[in-house]
Amino acid sequence: MSLPSSHPSPDHEPLYIDRQAVGVAPAFAREMGEIRAQYFSRNPKLWPVFQDAGLARLFEARRHHAPTAERLAAYPHGPALLAGLKADCTLPAGMRAPGTQRESLLFAAALSKNWEDPASVENVVTMPSDPAIYGAMLGLAANPNLVYREYSEVAEELEKTVVRQIAQLVGYDPAEAVGLFTQGGTFCNLYGYLLGIRKAMPQALHLGLEHGQDYRIINSQGGHYSNTTNLSLLGVNLARKTIRVRVTASHDIDIKDLEDQLTACFRLGCLVPCIMLTMGTTDTFGVDRVKPVYDLCRKLTARFGVAHVPHIHVDSAVGWPLIFFLDYDFAANPLSINPATLESLRHNVERFRELRFADSFTVDFQKWGFVPYTSSLVMIKEKASLQALEHDPENFTYFEKDTQGQTHFQSTIECSRGAAGLFGAYSALQYLGKRGYQMLVAHGLQNANYFRHRLAATPGALVIARHNLGPSVGFRLYDPAVVTDPAAELAFEKQFDDSAVHRERVNRNNAYHRDVFLRRGKHGLYTNWVQFVTNSDYSATGAWTPIPGEKAVFMNPMTDFAHIDAFVARLHARRPEAGEGRRVKGEE
Ligand SMILES: *Cc1c(COP(=O)(O)O)cnc(C)c1O
């Protein structure tokens, strides 16, 4: 498989090793400061809706950045309010005058997870932007129901507008593409699977999956766990009807293994309704290529005379904002992105150029799009794909016959669909524009590369999939007193070997890292433990084992190098000093 020339060779050190390559240019820092002040500050002068007394108190409380226990202790009557909430099971008998505060309401909002805290890097979650909150509020107040045109009116046009904008950005024909805002990235992927199934096996609409036609669903071992929840929900036999393709050392799909599996299916006359790819795995940002899979599907269906070409859905729930860079001038670099990040962006953007070869893909505005939950969009390249989901008109007796066929409601999984996510997304896109998104994405990537730079210089630390230069940084920590060469140690651990000696050494290393993780306390960054940060090599029979580790995801617009430095300073620290915060939650 020939890779784009910008692919950083596995033999070369990534640029982030060099301190010169990971600095923040003054112009970049200045613009980022303006973005924070204008779009992430909850400033009532800029966004007058935030002048409300309750909102003002909420934002004030959330300016306290500390681990949960500390915030609870500092909140006026915090522990008592929490105890009251937990004990409460009685509705108020009477009404309460508007304008009086419900302290419990405010308290619950204030003490919800604080994504505005610059240390919040646990996962693919962000604080929403001011314009997204504002837009979502308008959507909430108007309360359109996207199930049906008569209940949404112009909101439906807004949905089509966002779909056309994203279509144009990615390289779909905006006149031909369709899309739906739905309940999270999981549902977007569910639509992807369903589109493939209904296109390949139209009878499944009435007869289910087991009506006689043999089939296999294909996804990758690096895929998100929603693959499993969705296929199980659809009634797919996970053990017998699902093929999980191997991943490479970079955690992207192994195209050779995919070719072998597809060939075996077609040779046996077995349909492949859907191939689920991932662009941006949650923990290590593996990015599958789409064009080679698209070509492979066409080549093999022609060779075996298979009528149905597999539907390719790309789970780009996390990675999609890289499409804001498809026309970025990398030579002129107008945003002054630093060299390490520019190189990694160029490489990833080459891959995202292939997203247009997907038949459908997942867009989570609620992740790297800085829009409140839930705001997820499934994008579909061709109208005809969505029509394959249409149920018979007699099922929809309470909708006007005339409008049937003109809207999507016969094809949606849901009935009522809220519009707050749509309004939030539209508003964020309008106010931030392409440049705002480019800055925010580049900021996260610069932080991630700086974090990799620091880890690379810390004894005992090892970045997983060190050439995957997305926002997620998975790493393993080894006891520097015992392990002098972490890269060699991981190579040893990755050998598939179920001997007691091997197992004990992996367990010893796991125990060291886990212990450090638990005892470190919350300093600088709040990271997460992951059971499966990378995998062992494959045995002769294809068996493998997951290897655990730690991760940080850099999407937070408030995080700076100082937070990363504070974290790295205590990377191996075994015990919090007296009076320092201990980890209180989120340990699994
Ligand atoms: C988050 C995520 C999902 C699931 O999306 P939700 O919006 O949480 O339902 C699917 N795939 C990937 C790669 C994700 O990171």
The ligand as an SDF file (V2000), in Angstrom:
LIG
                    3D

 15 15  0  0  0  0  0  0  0  0999 V2000
  -17.4460    8.7950   20.9820 C   0  0  0  0  0  0  0  0  0  0  0  0
  -17.3260    7.8250   19.8870 C   0  0  0  0  0  0  0  0  0  0  0  0
  -18.4290    7.1270   19.4050 C   0  0  0  0  0  0  0  0  0  0  0  0
  -19.7590    7.1780   20.0800 C   0  0  0  0  0  0  0  0  0  0  0  0
  -20.3070    8.4200   19.9960 O   0  0  0  0  0  0  0  0  0  0  0  0
  -21.3630    8.9530   21.0810 P   0  0  0  0  0  0  0  0  0  0  0  0
  -21.6510   10.3010   20.5480 O   0  0  0  0  0  0  0  0  0  0  0  0
  -20.6780    8.9530   22.3990 O   0  0  0  0  0  0  0  0  0  0  0  0
  -22.5340    8.0380   21.0150 O   0  0  0  0  0  0  0  0  0  0  0  0
  -18.2560    6.3230   18.3010 C   0  0  0  0  0  0  0  0  0  0  0  0
  -17.0530    6.2050   17.7330 N   0  0  0  0  0  0  0  0  0  0  0  0
  -15.9610    6.8350   18.1720 C   0  0  0  0  0  0  0  0  0  0  0  0
  -14.6560    6.6470   17.4690 C   0  0  0  0  0  0  0  0  0  0  0  0
  -16.0700    7.6630   19.2880 C   0  0  0  0  0  0  0  0  0  0  0  0
  -14.9720    8.2610   19.7860 O   0  0  0  0  0  0  0  0  0  0  0  0
  1  2  1  0
  2  3  1  0
  2 14  2  0
  3  4  1  0
  3 10  2  0
  4  5  1  0
  5  6  1  0
  6  7  2  0
  6  8  1  0
  6  9  1  0
 10 11  1  0
 11 12  2  0
 12 13  1  0
 12 14  1  0
 14 15  1  0
M  END
$$$$
